[in-house]
């Protein structure tokens, strides 16, 4: 169960970071910084998707999460 909690925390953190990076990209007028923030946000969203997939897998394998 600790693994699920850790994955959920990591997923929440990655989602929050992606949102912050998107905000940074909108708040700057520097085109290079804007592009960098957008790329970092996309990378972070990919990480969040990977974490979500792993979380779904772990929940499907653990009996306490099965319906």
Secondary structure as UniProt FT lines:
FT   HELIX           2..27
FT   HELIX           31..61
FT   HELIX           63..65
//
